[in-house]
Amino acid sequence: MRVGEGKILVTGGAGMIGSAVVWALNRLNLENIVICDRLANDDRYKNLISLRFCDYVDADDLFTYLAGPESGDIKTIFHLGACADTTETDGRFLMKNNFEFTKNLAQFAVARGVRFVYASSAATYGDGSRGMEDGESDLKKLRPLNMYAYSKHLFDVYSRSRGMKLYGAKYFNVFGPNENHKAHMVSMVARAYRQICETGTVQLFKSYHPQYADGCQRRDFLYVKDAAQMTIFLGDVPEKIDGRETAGIYNFASGEASTWLELVDPVFEVLGKPPRVEFIEMPENLRQKYQYYTRGDIQKLRAIGYTAAITPLKKAVTDYVSNYLAPKRRLGE
């Protein structure tokens, strides 16, 4: 496979999606992996313990590393590192960490002929009123609702306007093992598990949209194992299929829009508890930035040969709760 031809750099390699990608690469017997991240005062280092890789580089030292002799063998970059906090309001930080860092790394990849797969986000679609199709001809029509989403959107626009042959992944609502370090940004599955264990009740935001009842706001939820498989596929797909270039931006989604109630019901079921939901007020600062409906069309990904089945939501939640949250395990353990 193409991904195994040289070293693989995975930024954000200790994060949820990054560590899942390394786990999936290990399952393909690939270990020539350089992990880049910023290990601070949380437990994300634990996501690395059971993984196999050849080197680790701090994100602040990455470009020094890339300027040295050991970077010559890098043939694939999975750039998954970023601040993914949708409530972050420090625009200068987000532009430096998400946009500028990505731009500099992409320029390195293009200059070296390195396959570059990077994390965009479904948050770039805003409220969805302008569509959620992963076409690239009119990216500027999109209206992101927060600064995080804008930092991701800006790189999509920048790279496509310059004709850079990159592979962007618009991740929808990804959940699964190895997210314990994300504090208030953990998935609703992880939050529901904790709340049910502690109180027997799940708290969900009330709806402030007349078309959606409380708990019936709809999102496209994607299991992290599927997200990792899709990510590696983009690293391995031929540059051209039937004469057409494959570089571009792709939705990474399940293709289904499920309610929050459908998401948390399997958690109650696994824990053997009757469903009990309390609807709470949404913070004022989120009400104008809230996505009530997301659904990713993945036909573009299918068109370039991605044939794997997507894990159904109930099965994914059950696997996560039963095999990771309840026994307190991580991928690879």
N, C-alpha and C positions, 0 to 999 in steps of 0.2 A: 504494500500500500504506500501511497505517496507520503503520508504523514510520517512514516517510519524511516524515511530516507536520510534524515539528519537529526540534529538536536531540535527539540520542540520547546519553545518558550511559552510559559503560561503565566500571564500577569494576573494578579488577584487569585493566585493559586491556592491560597488558604481559605478563600471565601466559599460560599455554598456552591455556586456554579463552577468556579475554578477547580475546587477540590473534586467535584463530581466528574469533571472532564479528565483530571489526572487519574482518578479511579477507573474511569472507562478506558483510558489509554493503557493502564496497567493490565486490565482484563484482556487487552489485545497483545500483551507481552511487550509493551513499549515502556522503557524506563529511562531513555536518554532525554530526560526532561529537566529543564531549568525552571524552577519556580521563583517568581518575583511577587513580593507582597510587602506590606508594612505590618509587622507584628507589634502591636502596642500593648495595651493593658487589658485585653480581653482573652478569651480562651480559644481563639481561632487556630492557634498553633496545634491544638489537639486534632484538628482536621487533617494534619499532615502526618501524624505519627504512624499510621498504618499504610501510608502511600510510599511508592518507590520512585525516586527521582535522583538525578546525578548532582544537582547543585541548587543552591538557594541564593538569591540576590535581593537585597533590600531595594525597594522602589526608588529611594533617593539616590542609589548608586547605579541604577540600571544603565544609564547612558555612558557612564564610565566603563562599565562592563562591556557594553556593546562596542565601544571604541577599541577594546583590547583583542588579543589573538583568539580567545576562547569563543568569541561570537561568530567566527567564520563558519562554523558547522551548523548554525541555526538555519533551518529551512522552512520552519512553520512557526508562526506566532499566533497564539490565541490570546487576544488582548481583552481580558475580562475584568481587569482591575479598574475601579472607579469609586467615587463616593456615590452610593445609590440611595441616599436618604432623600426621599421626595419632600421632606419638610425642611431641608437645609436652606437657609436664606442668605448665606455668604456667597454672593455672586462671584466675587474675585477668586475665592477658593475654588469654586466649582469650575470656573473657566480655566484656571491653571491645572487643576487636578484631572478634570474630565476632557476638556477640549484641547488645551495646549499639549498636555502629555500625550494624548492620542495622536495628535497631528505630528509631533516629533517622531513618535514610534512608527507611524505609518510612512513617513518620509524615509526612515531607515530601511523599512521593508521594501519599499518601491525601488530604492537605490540598489539594494542587494538582490532583487528578484525573489524575495521571500514571500511565501503565502501569508496573507494577513487577514485573520478573521477577528472581527471586533464586536463588542457588545453595544448595540444600540438599545432602544427600548420602545415598547408599545406606548409608553407615556408621551412619546413625541406626537401621537395622534390627537392629543388633547381630549376634548369631549366626544370625539368620534363623529361629529356632525359633518366633517369633511372627508369621511371615509376612513377605512383602515386597510386599504389595499396597498400592498408593498411595491407599487410602481414607483419609479424614480423620476419621471418626467416633470412632475410638478410638486416637488417636495416643499417649496416655499409657500404653498397654500396652507400647510399645517399650522396649527396654533397651539403649541404646548402650554400647559396650565401652570407649570411651576419651573423654577430655575434649574432644577436637576434635568427635567425633560428638555429644556431649551439647550443645555450644554451638550446633550446627546444629539439633538436635532441639528445643531449648528455644525457638528462634524459630518453628519450625513450630507448636508448641503455642501460643505467645503470639499469633501472628497469627490462627490459626484460632479461638481462644477469644474473640477480640475481633471476629470477623466481618470482618476486613480482606480486601478483594477483591484479593488478590495472586496471583502465579503462581510457585509454587515448583518447582524442577527438582531431583529427586533423582538426581544424576549417579552412575552406577556406575563401573567402572574405566575411566576415560578415558585414552587414550594418543595420542601423535602429535606432529607438529612443534611447535617452540617450547617445549619443556620442558627445555632444556639447563640453565637456571638453577636447577632444583629440587633439585640436589645429591642427597642420599640418598633423596629422594622421587620421583626419575624413575621412569618406568614400567619394567616388566620387559623390554619390547622394547628400550628404549634401553640398559638395563644389559646385556642379553644381547649386543647389538651390540658394545659395548665389550669385554666379556669374550671373545667369540669372536675379535675382531680381535687381542686381546692374548695370549690363551692357547689359543684353539681349543676352550675348554670353558665351559659355562654352569653357574653354581652356583644351585641351587634349595633351598628349605628342605625338610627332611624333614617327613613328616606325623606328627602325634602323635594322630591320630584313627583308630580301628580301621576306620572305613568308607572311608577314603581312603588309597590307596597313595601313596608318595612321588611328587610331581610331578602327582598326579591330583586335588589339591584343585581345585575348580571355581569360576570367577569369570565374571561377565558383563562382557566387555570391549567398550568402545565407542570407535570411532575419533573423534578430535576434530573432524573435518570433519562427521560426522553429529551430534555434540553441538552444534556451532555452528548447524547447520541447524534442529535441534529448538528451540534457544534463541530464534532469530529468529522461528520459527513462533509461540511463545508470546507474543512481543511484538506479533504481527500478528493473532492470532486474534480474531474478534468477541467482544464481552463476553457475548453470549447467542447460543445456537444452538438453534433450535426452542423458544425460551422458557426455556431452561435456562442458568444462568450458567456460564461457562467458567473463572472464577477457581478456583484450587485447587492442589493439589500433584500433580506428575506424575513417574513414573519415566522417566528418560532412560537407556535401556539398549538392548542389541541383542536382548534376549529369548532369548538362548542362554547356557548355562553351559558354558564351555570349560575344559579343563585347562591348567595351566602348560606342560605338554609341547606341547600343541597351539599354544600361543602362541609358543614359542621355535623350534619346528621350521621355520617359514618363514624365520626369520632365518638359520639354517644353510643353508637351500636357496638363498637369495639370494646368500649369500657363497660358495656352492660348497664348503661344508665338511661333513664327515660329522657327524651329531649326537653330541655328547659332553656328558653331563650328570653333574655331581657333586652329590650331595645332602648338604647341610650342616646342622648343628644350628641350630635356631631360638633366638634369644636368649630367655632365661627371661622377660623382661619383656613379650614378645609372645605367649607361648604361651596365656595366658588371655584374650587380646584378639583372637585371630585368627579371621577369617571363613573357614570351610572351603567354604562354598557360597553363591554369590549368583546370582540370576537375576531380572531385572526384567521383570515383565509390563507391556507398553506398550499394552494394549488401551484404557486410559482416554485416552491420547494419541491413539490412532487414532480413538476415538469422537468427538473434536472436530475431525476432519478432517485429521490428519497422515497423508499417504499415501506419503511418500518411502520408498524401499527402504533398508534398512540395509546398509552395506558388509560383506560376509562377512569373517570374521576373517583368513583367509589373504590375501585381496586387500588388506585394510587394512594388515596388517603388511608385505606386499611393497611397497606404495606408500610407506609410511613409510621403510623401510630403503633402497629403491632411489632414491627421489626426494628424500629429505631427510637421512637420517643419513649415508649413504655420500658424497654430494657436499657435505655440510655446508651445506645450504640451510635457509631458513626459509620459512614461508608468505608468498607474495607475491613472492618473489625469482624 
